[in-house]
Amino acid sequence: MVRHRRVDPVSARAWLWAGLWGLGILLLTSLPREAFASLPTFGVTDLVVHALMYLPLAVLVLRALELSNPRMAIAGLVVYAVAICAAFAAFDELHQYPIPGRFADVRDWLADCVGIGAGLTVGAVVAGYRRRRRELLAASDTGRRQPDASAMTKGERR
């Protein structure tokens, strides 16, 4: 008999947002380059746009992974998020190959990875803060106090 895990609606919603952002990226990169020719650039290069598109995706994927695996260490979540986002970015670059005016470029993929790295840095810091806050709230709810290192003697700190 196969046992199925009940899907948590909060993590499912997080995955939905990450998927919708990814779908938006795919839709935008599916348009021919001429569709963007009339838009002002404000001095922003194509590589910066790539990084800025993938930064939120990395944050959303990391959050979805965190909600799906709340006991996993943040470093492990980051490794999975890097794999998911970098593979998605590679797929995005390869899917542009047959589109008129677009091409698959390693530099674009590297810019995507810079955005992924920045997004995961932000996401990991926020996740660490959120976990620490949750631990402190749980400790205060149970009546335990966190030891104050400045009030301890040398022997108690060891």
N, C-alpha and C positions, 0 to 999 in steps of 0.2 A: 504494500500500500504506500502510495506516495503522499507525503505530507506537504502541504503548501503553506507558506508563510502568509499571514494576513498583510496586505499592503497598507502601510501607514499613509493616511491621506496627506499629512504634512510633507513627508519626503516625496510622495508622488507629485504634489504641487510644485515642489522645488525642481524635480526633474522636468516637469512640464515647462517651467519658465526657462530652464537651461535649453531644452529642446526647441522652444519657440525662438530664443535668441539665435541658436544655431541655424534654424530654418531661415530666419531673417538674413543672416550672413550669406547663406546659399542663394537666396533669392536676389540679393543685391549683386553678388558676384556672378550671377547667371545673365545679367544684363550686358549687352555689348558696351564696349568702352565709349562709344559715341553717345550713349544715353547720358553720360556724365560730363560731356564736353562743354556744355553751356553753364554748368554750375561753377560758382566762384570757388577758388581754392584757398583764399585767405593766407596764402604762403605755406600751407600745410602740404607736405609731400605725401605721395602715395604710400610710402613705407610707414609713416606716422599713422595714417588712416588704418592701415592693416593692424598695427599694434593696438590702436584704440578700439577697433572692432572686437579683438580677441580678449582684451582685458576684462570686460564684463562677463564674457563667456566663461573664463577661468574662475571668476568669483562665484558664478552661479553653479558651475559643475562642482566646485569644492564644497559649497554649501549643501548641494544635493547629496554628495557623498557623505558629508558629515551627518546629515539627518538620517541617511540610510544605514550608517555604521557608527553609531554614537560612541562605541567603546574603542574604536580604532584610534591609534595615535595620529596626531596631526601630520607628522612626517609621512606616515603610510598613506594618508588621504591625499597628500600633495603628490606623492609618486603616482598614484592612480589617476589623479587629475591631469598631471603632465602627460601621461600616456594617452588618455582620452582626448585631451585638447590638441596635442601635437598630431595625433592620427587624424583628427577631424580637419585640422589645418592643412595637412598633406592631401587629404581627400578633396578639400575645397580647391586647392591649387590644381590638382589633376583634373577636376571636373571642368575647369575653365579652358582646358586645352582646345576643345572643338568650338568654342564660342568666338564669333567674329570680333576681332580687335582685342582679344584677351589671350593670355598664354600662361602656362605653368612656369613659375619662376621660383628658384630656390631662395633668392633674396626676399621675395614676398613671404615665403614660408618662415624664414628666419625672423622677419619683422613680426609675423604672427606669434612666433615663439617668445619674442621680447615682450609682447603684450600679455601673453600667457604667464610669463615669469612675473611680471609686475602685478597682474591680477591675483596670482597665487600668493605672492608676498602679502598683499593687502588682505586677502582672504584668510591666510594662516594667522596673521596678527589678530584679526578680529575673532577668529575661532578660538585662539588661545585666550584672549581676553574673556570671551563668552564662557569658556570652560572654567576658568579661574573664578569668575563671578558666580557661576552655578555652584562650584565647590564651596565657596564662602557662604552662600545662602543656605546650602544644605547643612553646613556645619553649624550655622546659627540657629537653624530650625530644630536641630537635635539637641541644642543646649551645649554643645561642645564649643570650646573657644580655641581659636587658632593661637598657638604659642607665639608670644612676642619675643623675637630674637634679642632685642635690646635689653629685655628684662631678665634674660636667662644668664646663669653663671656659665663659665667656660665648660664645666663638667656636664651641664645640661644640654649644651649645644652639640655635644658629640654624639 
